[in-house]
Amino acid sequence: MGSGGGQWIVEKRSSFRSEPLEVNVSETGCLSIVVLGASGDLAKKKTFPALFNLYRQGFLQSNEVHIFGYARTKISDDDLRNRIRSYLEKGSAKSEEVSEFLQLIKYVSGSYDTEGGFRMLDKEISLHEEFRNSTEGSSRRLFYLALPPSVYPVVCRMIKLCCMNKCGWTRIVVEKPFGKDLDSAEKLSNQIGELFEEPQLYRIDHYLGKELVQNLLVLRFANRFFLPLWNRDNIDNVQIVFREDFGTEGRGGYFDEYGIIRDIIQNHLLQVLCLVAMEKPVSLKPEHIRDEKVKVLQSVMPIKDEEVVLGQYNGDEEVVLGQYHGYRDDSKVPDHSNTPTFASIILRIHNERWEGVPFILKAGKALSSKKADIRVQFKDVPGDIFNCMSSNHAIRILLDHSIRKSMSVKQPGLEMSTVQSELDLSYKQRYHGVTIPDAYERLLLDT
């Protein structure tokens, strides 16, 4: 259910079902990728650029693939192409490559809760399939929902009613947040599950597609010297931090409905916590990795109020980039909103490996710096004769593509004194000329 070693980053529920995942499905022939919510920020900034990079690298062939944008906004094909062009013309992208890719995009306007627009979408997809189809007549339809979860059920109903593939597979990709709490998540899952078989559904968390998040399993389980150290006897605490140096930037209405905990901690940071804390899975099969993640979550103790800090940024905070407007200054945020934009939470895992080790999860917007990293802090050396600071002994996995192991070494010279140094694996320095794929590229390729 995916390419290479990344098949586990797209959540499936095969371990809870008796039937197997899609077997002997065709992965050749005409491919139609439908981006629903094509005029929105997520599509422009992430989805279309990821598809473009897959096209540049040869994973999407122009003689097989066509991309359809669907949204309520009444614009033309060229209007959509012009809207996303600036997001594609970055880095080493050539203008002719961008133009060739944009010609693969067709736009259809329609509402999300009526059949008319989806009937027109199906007609356009069918015309492409008739034109592109191989001799065996196989085709593939991938629907990517770059939409709020509140419209997932009605959009999925319209796809089921109007746009199902008649001679190949149909797959649905949905992204977090998947509901607001357990009840709404289960309701949403049931509503979509009534329309599609589980092998057709892909729930994605783009954080799992990041290169160094993927590297966590390799780092932990392919290096023998980590195995005896990765436990409560040697580790003092684990910090998983996500900081942004900008505010909601026009997304205040969406953000106020969810807040920083649902937006970042409940999904991205909990997934990272599971990869840091889980036991070695039987294999890299998705169900085996998921089973170990579930064991970690089941071992988390109820959170204590005194171990939670919540906050909300205001207009008094000055930073290098200038002065932030307060969170409530956003026209889409209620004047008396108490939605947190910062949260620090301590989780405690009640099992043999991690008893007594705090896992500190922090996330916030409009902070003084931008950072995303995992810090595994080791305990002091017993009977230390060099008076080394315990903060020297840590492993940091920075999601800007570097892994650093801090350690104490002798200061060069005649005196017997210590200094902090680092073993530093920086991807940019170590892997010259290697392009690190964006998380969305990996996820889309897997689906």
NORKAJO-V754036 format. One record per backbone hydrogen bond with DSSP energy under -1.0 kcal/mol. CO is the residue of the C=O (numbers start at 0). NH is the residue of the N-H. E is the energy in kcal/mol with one decimal. If there is no record, write none. Layout:
co: {CO & CO}
nh: {NH & NH}
e: {E & E}
This chain:
co: {2 & 5 & 10 & 12 & 13 & 29 & 30 & 31 & 32 & 33 & 34 & 35 & 36 & 39 & 40 & 41 & 41 & 42 & 45 & 46 & 47 & 48 & 49 & 50 & 51 & 52 & 53 & 53 & 54 & 60 & 60 & 63 & 65 & 66 & 67 & 68 & 69 & 69 & 70 & 72 & 75 & 76 & 77 & 78 & 79 & 80 & 84 & 84 & 87 & 89 & 93 & 94 & 95 & 96 & 97 & 98 & 100 & 101 & 103 & 105 & 107 & 114 & 115 & 116 & 117 & 118 & 119 & 120 & 121 & 122 & 123 & 124 & 125 & 126 & 127 & 128 & 133 & 137 & 139 & 140 & 141 & 142 & 143 & 143 & 144 & 147 & 148 & 150 & 151 & 152 & 153 & 154 & 155 & 156 & 157 & 158 & 166 & 168 & 170 & 171 & 172 & 173 & 176 & 180 & 181 & 182 & 183 & 184 & 185 & 186 & 187 & 188 & 189 & 191 & 191 & 196 & 197 & 199 & 201 & 202 & 203 & 204 & 205 & 206 & 209 & 210 & 214 & 215 & 216 & 217 & 222 & 225 & 228 & 230 & 230 & 233 & 236 & 237 & 238 & 239 & 240 & 241 & 242 & 243 & 245 & 247 & 250 & 251 & 254 & 254 & 258 & 259 & 259 & 260 & 263 & 264 & 266 & 267 & 268 & 269 & 270 & 271 & 272 & 273 & 284 & 285 & 286 & 287 & 288 & 289 & 290 & 291 & 292 & 293 & 296 & 298 & 303 & 304 & 306 & 308 & 310 & 310 & 312 & 313 & 316 & 318 & 321 & 325 & 326 & 329 & 333 & 339 & 340 & 341 & 342 & 343 & 344 & 346 & 347 & 348 & 350 & 352 & 353 & 357 & 358 & 359 & 360 & 361 & 362 & 363 & 370 & 371 & 372 & 373 & 374 & 375 & 376 & 376 & 380 & 388 & 389 & 391 & 392 & 393 & 394 & 395 & 396 & 397 & 397 & 400 & 401 & 402 & 403 & 404 & 406 & 408 & 414 & 416 & 418 & 420 & 422 & 424 & 425 & 426 & 430 & 437 & 438 & 439 & 440 & 441 & 442}
nh: {5 & 8 & 202 & 15 & 16 & 139 & 65 & 141 & 67 & 143 & 69 & 145 & 39 & 43 & 44 & 45 & 46 & 47 & 49 & 50 & 51 & 52 & 53 & 54 & 55 & 56 & 58 & 59 & 57 & 63 & 64 & 30 & 32 & 105 & 34 & 107 & 36 & 37 & 109 & 74 & 79 & 80 & 81 & 82 & 83 & 84 & 87 & 88 & 89 & 92 & 97 & 98 & 99 & 100 & 101 & 102 & 103 & 104 & 66 & 68 & 70 & 118 & 119 & 120 & 121 & 122 & 123 & 124 & 125 & 126 & 127 & 128 & 129 & 130 & 131 & 132 & 136 & 29 & 31 & 170 & 33 & 172 & 35 & 145 & 146 & 150 & 151 & 154 & 155 & 156 & 157 & 158 & 159 & 160 & 161 & 162 & 138 & 140 & 142 & 201 & 144 & 203 & 178 & 184 & 185 & 186 & 187 & 188 & 189 & 190 & 191 & 192 & 193 & 194 & 195 & 199 & 200 & 171 & 173 & 10 & 175 & 207 & 208 & 209 & 213 & 214 & 218 & 219 & 220 & 221 & 225 & 229 & 230 & 233 & 234 & 378 & 376 & 359 & 374 & 361 & 372 & 363 & 370 & 366 & 365 & 250 & 254 & 255 & 257 & 258 & 262 & 263 & 264 & 265 & 268 & 269 & 270 & 271 & 272 & 273 & 274 & 275 & 276 & 277 & 288 & 289 & 290 & 291 & 292 & 293 & 294 & 295 & 296 & 297 & 299 & 349 & 306 & 307 & 345 & 343 & 340 & 341 & 326 & 316 & 323 & 321 & 318 & 328 & 329 & 332 & 336 & 259 & 364 & 310 & 362 & 308 & 360 & 358 & 300 & 350 & 354 & 231 & 356 & 237 & 346 & 239 & 344 & 241 & 342 & 243 & 242 & 398 & 240 & 396 & 238 & 394 & 235 & 236 & 383 & 391 & 392 & 393 & 377 & 405 & 375 & 403 & 373 & 400 & 401 & 426 & 397 & 424 & 395 & 422 & 420 & 418 & 416 & 410 & 408 & 406 & 404 & 402 & 429 & 430 & 433 & 441 & 442 & 443 & 444 & 445 & 446}
e: {-1.6 & -1.8 & -1.5 & -2.0 & -1.5 & -2.3 & -2.0 & -2.9 & -3.1 & -3.4 & -2.4 & -2.0 & -1.8 & -2.0 & -3.0 & -2.2 & -1.9 & -2.8 & -2.1 & -2.3 & -2.5 & -2.2 & -2.0 & -2.1 & -2.6 & -1.8 & -2.2 & -1.0 & -1.3 & -1.9 & -2.8 & -2.5 & -2.4 & -2.6 & -3.2 & -2.8 & -3.3 & -1.7 & -2.1 & -1.3 & -2.0 & -2.3 & -2.6 & -1.8 & -1.8 & -1.3 & -1.5 & -1.9 & -2.2 & -1.9 & -2.2 & -2.4 & -2.4 & -2.3 & -2.7 & -1.3 & -2.1 & -1.6 & -2.5 & -3.0 & -1.3 & -2.8 & -1.9 & -2.2 & -2.5 & -2.0 & -2.2 & -2.5 & -2.6 & -2.1 & -1.9 & -2.5 & -2.6 & -1.8 & -2.5 & -2.2 & -1.5 & -1.2 & -2.8 & -2.5 & -3.4 & -3.0 & -2.6 & -1.2 & -1.5 & -1.7 & -1.1 & -2.4 & -2.8 & -2.1 & -2.0 & -2.4 & -2.6 & -2.3 & -2.7 & -2.3 & -1.3 & -2.2 & -3.0 & -2.5 & -2.6 & -2.7 & -1.2 & -2.5 & -2.6 & -2.4 & -2.5 & -2.5 & -2.5 & -2.4 & -2.2 & -2.7 & -1.5 & -1.4 & -1.8 & -2.0 & -1.7 & -3.0 & -2.7 & -1.9 & -1.1 & -2.0 & -1.5 & -1.3 & -2.4 & -1.3 & -3.1 & -2.5 & -2.6 & -2.1 & -1.5 & -1.5 & -2.2 & -1.3 & -2.3 & -2.8 & -2.5 & -3.2 & -3.2 & -2.4 & -1.8 & -1.6 & -1.8 & -2.9 & -2.0 & -1.5 & -3.2 & -2.6 & -1.2 & -3.2 & -2.2 & -2.2 & -1.4 & -3.4 & -1.9 & -1.5 & -2.2 & -1.9 & -2.5 & -2.2 & -1.7 & -2.1 & -2.5 & -2.2 & -2.0 & -2.6 & -2.0 & -1.5 & -2.0 & -2.6 & -1.7 & -1.5 & -2.2 & -2.5 & -1.0 & -3.2 & -1.7 & -1.5 & -1.6 & -2.3 & -2.4 & -2.0 & -1.7 & -1.1 & -1.6 & -1.9 & -2.7 & -1.5 & -1.3 & -2.1 & -1.7 & -2.2 & -1.7 & -2.0 & -2.3 & -2.4 & -3.1 & -2.8 & -2.9 & -1.5 & -1.6 & -2.1 & -2.4 & -2.2 & -3.1 & -2.8 & -2.8 & -2.1 & -2.6 & -1.9 & -3.7 & -2.9 & -2.7 & -2.8 & -2.9 & -2.1 & -2.8 & -1.3 & -1.2 & -1.8 & -1.9 & -1.1 & -2.6 & -2.5 & -2.9 & -3.1 & -1.8 & -1.1 & -1.8 & -2.3 & -2.4 & -3.2 & -3.3 & -2.4 & -2.8 & -2.7 & -1.4 & -3.7 & -2.6 & -2.4 & -2.5 & -2.2 & -2.8 & -2.8 & -1.5 & -1.6 & -2.1 & -2.7 & -2.3 & -2.2 & -2.1}
